[in-house]
Amino acid sequence: MEDLLRENANLKENIQRSENQVREYRDMETTLRETLMTAQQMVEDFKINSRKEAELLIREAETKADSLIREAHEKVIKIHEDITDMKGIRRHFKEELKRLIENHLKMLEFDNRREGQDKEAVTE
């Protein structure tokens, strides 16, 4: 009977150890599940934040590109205006130069006629 009591006590002790081990494994399983769920949530949050950040970067890039295009267009308009102004200045300069040349030619012709008249007057 003593052997049975000892065996019974050993079995109870084994059962107690097994139950403790099962409890530890269940606690570990719970911890692992919670860790896995937390990791999955973190990954999902990271994806959402990454998408938002990417969308923000794209919007900023589009805004900057629009601004650069607008500035370039304004510069093109300014250059065209400058070209038009320069053409007007060139046309005015050419007209003034032509008038100056024509006046000098008239003065030369007048001077030549006068020299011709002076020579006729001297030969008479």
C-alpha positions in Angstrom: 0.0 0.0 0.0 2.9 2.3 0.7 4.1 1.7 -2.8 0.8 2.7 -4.2 0.8 5.8 -2.1 4.3 6.7 -3.3 3.3 6.0 -6.9 0.2 8.0 -6.4 2.2 10.9 -5.0 4.7 10.6 -7.9 1.8 10.6 -10.4 0.2 13.6 -8.8 3.6 15.4 -8.9 4.0 14.5 -12.5 0.5 15.7 -13.3 1.2 19.0 -11.4 4.5 19.4 -13.4 2.7 18.7 -16.7 -0.1 21.1 -15.8 2.4 23.8 -15.0 4.2 23.1 -18.3 1.0 23.2 -20.2 0.1 26.6 -18.5 3.6 27.9 -19.4 3.1 26.8 -23.0 -0.3 28.4 -23.1 1.1 31.6 -21.7 3.9 31.5 -24.3 1.3 30.8 -27.0 -0.8 33.8 -25.8 2.3 36.0 -25.7 3.4 34.8 -29.2 -0.1 35.5 -30.6 -0.2 39.0 -29.1 3.3 39.7 -30.4 2.3 38.4 -33.9 -0.9 40.6 -33.9 1.1 43.6 -32.7 3.7 43.0 -35.4 1.0 42.6 -38.0 -0.7 45.9 -36.9 2.7 47.6 -37.0 3.3 46.4 -40.5 -0.2 47.6 -41.5 0.4 51.0 -39.9 3.8 51.2 -41.6 2.2 50.5 -45.0 -0.5 53.1 -44.4 2.0 55.7 -43.3 4.3 54.8 -46.2 1.4 55.3 -48.7 0.5 58.6 -47.1 4.1 59.8 -47.2 4.4 58.7 -50.8 1.2 60.5 -51.8 2.4 63.6 -50.0 5.8 63.5 -51.8 4.0 63.0 -55.1 1.7 66.0 -54.4 4.7 68.1 -53.4 6.6 67.1 -56.5 3.6 67.9 -58.7 3.2 71.3 -57.0 6.9 72.0 -57.5 6.7 70.9 -61.2 3.7 73.1 -61.8 5.5 76.0 -60.2 8.6 75.4 -62.4 6.5 75.1 -65.5 4.7 78.3 -64.6 8.0 80.1 -64.0 9.4 78.8 -67.3 6.3 80.0 -69.1 6.6 83.4 -67.6 10.3 83.6 -68.6 9.4 82.6 -72.2 6.8 85.4 -72.3 9.4 87.9 -70.9 11.9 86.8 -73.5 9.4 87.2 -76.3 8.6 90.7 -74.9 12.3 91.5 -74.8 12.8 90.3 -78.3 9.9 92.4 -79.5 11.5 95.4 -77.7 14.9 94.7 -79.2 13.4 94.5 -82.7 11.8 97.9 -82.2 15.1 99.4 -81.0 16.9 97.8 -84.0 14.3 99.1 -86.4 14.6 102.6 -84.9 18.4 102.5 -85.0 18.3 101.4 -88.6 16.0 104.2 -89.5 18.2 106.8 -87.7 21.3 105.3 -89.4 19.7 105.5 -92.8 18.6 109.1 -92.2 22.2 109.9 -91.1 23.7 108.3 -94.1 21.2 110.0 -96.5 22.0 113.3 -94.9 25.7 112.8 -95.3 25.2 111.7 -98.9 23.2 114.9 -99.5 26.0 116.9 -97.9 28.6 115.1 -100.1 26.5 115.8 -103.2 26.1 119.4 -102.2 29.8 119.7 -101.5 30.6 118.0 -104.9 28.2 120.5 -106.7 29.8 123.4 -104.9 33.3 122.2 -105.9 32.1 121.9 -109.5 30.7 125.4 -109.3 33.9 126.7 -107.7 36.0 125.1 -110.6 33.7 126.7 -113.2 34.0 130.0 -111.5 37.8 129.7 -111.4 38.0 128.7 -115.1 36.0 131.6 -116.3 
